[in-house]
Amino acid sequence: MSKTIIKTDKAPAPIGPYNQAILSGNTLYTSGQIALDPTSGELVLDSIEAETTQVMENMKQVLNAADMTFENVVKTSIFVSDMANFSKINSIYATYFNEETAPARETVEVANLPKYVNVEISMIAIK
């Protein structure tokens, strides 16, 4: 099995014993991203829309570090602390994908997320 560690300083550094992403063969497995600004290290929590945008921008940088884009994504997992935010999260998320070729996805409400954020997203992409 080939396993390449993907990392970029354009997305938040891991805050535990994990990597931003692992490329195995042609498949990229990303860790979940939260709304940490990679420059300041501060959370972007001004609104659920701003938070989701930061999460997606972080994910874009991880994908780019593996020479991929959102077009390569085949599966996403979205974890939310409150399903009442789903429509706002979904409206931002939708701007990053072509609806006709959007990936498979699940959205799950959870009791809590790292640093008490409202949304965390992970992805699987294929070259």
C-alpha positions in Angstrom: 0.0 0.0 0.0 1.3 3.4 -0.9 0.6 6.1 1.6 1.5 9.8 1.0 1.0 12.4 3.7 -0.6 15.5 2.3 0.0 18.7 4.2 -0.2 22.4 3.5 0.3 25.5 5.6 -2.6 27.1 3.7 -5.0 25.0 5.9 -5.0 24.6 9.7 -2.3 22.3 11.1 -3.6 19.2 12.8 -4.3 19.6 16.5 -3.7 16.0 17.3 -2.0 12.8 16.1 -3.4 12.9 12.5 -2.6 14.5 9.1 -4.6 16.9 7.0 -5.0 14.1 4.4 -3.6 10.8 3.2 -3.3 9.9 -0.5 -3.4 6.1 -1.0 -3.1 5.2 -4.6 -5.4 7.6 -6.5 -7.7 8.1 -3.5 -7.4 11.0 -1.1 -8.9 10.7 2.4 -9.1 14.1 4.2 -9.4 14.7 7.9 -12.3 16.8 9.0 -11.8 20.5 8.7 -13.3 23.1 11.1 -13.3 26.9 10.7 -9.8 27.7 11.9 -8.2 30.5 10.0 -4.8 29.1 9.0 -3.1 32.5 9.1 -4.4 33.7 12.5 -5.2 30.4 14.1 -8.5 31.9 15.3 -11.9 30.3 14.7 -14.2 32.0 12.2 -17.5 32.0 14.1 -19.1 35.3 13.0 -22.1 33.4 11.4 -22.8 29.8 10.3 -22.3 31.0 6.7 -18.8 32.5 7.5 -17.9 29.3 9.5 -19.0 27.0 6.6 -17.1 29.1 4.1 -13.9 28.9 6.2 -14.3 25.1 6.4 -14.7 24.8 2.7 -11.8 27.1 1.9 -9.6 25.0 4.3 -10.8 21.9 2.4 -10.0 23.5 -0.9 -6.4 24.1 0.2 -6.0 20.5 1.3 -7.4 19.3 -2.0 -5.1 21.6 -3.9 -2.1 20.3 -1.9 -2.9 16.9 -3.4 -3.3 18.4 -6.9 -7.1 18.0 -6.7 -10.2 20.2 -6.7 -13.8 19.8 -5.6 -14.5 18.1 -8.9 -12.4 15.1 -7.7 -14.6 14.7 -4.5 -16.7 11.6 -4.5 -17.9 11.6 -0.9 -18.3 14.1 1.9 -19.3 13.8 5.5 -20.8 16.8 7.3 -21.1 16.9 11.0 -23.2 19.6 12.6 -23.9 20.5 16.2 -27.5 21.7 15.3 -29.5 20.4 12.3 -31.4 23.7 12.4 -28.3 25.1 10.7 -28.5 22.6 7.8 -30.1 24.9 5.2 -27.6 27.7 5.8 -24.6 25.2 5.7 -26.0 23.5 2.6 -26.4 26.9 0.7 -22.7 27.6 1.2 -21.6 24.0 0.5 -23.6 24.0 -2.7 -21.5 26.9 -4.1 -18.4 24.7 -4.2 -20.0 21.9 -6.3 -21.7 21.4 -9.6 -25.1 20.0 -8.6 -25.1 17.5 -11.5 -21.8 16.0 -10.5 -21.9 16.7 -6.7 -20.5 13.9 -4.5 -22.4 11.5 -2.3 -22.9 12.8 1.2 -24.2 12.3 4.6 -25.0 15.0 7.2 -25.1 14.0 10.8 -26.0 16.0 13.9 -23.6 15.3 16.7 -23.5 16.2 20.4 -20.3 18.1 20.1 -17.4 19.0 17.8 -13.7 20.0 18.3 -13.4 23.4 19.9 -17.2 23.5 20.1 -17.6 24.6 16.5 -20.9 24.2 14.6 -19.7 22.3 11.5 -16.9 19.9 10.5 -16.5 18.5 7.0 -14.4 15.6 5.6 -14.0 14.4 2.1 -12.9 11.5 -0.1 -11.6 12.4 -3.5 -10.2 10.4 -6.5 -7.7 11.5 -9.2 
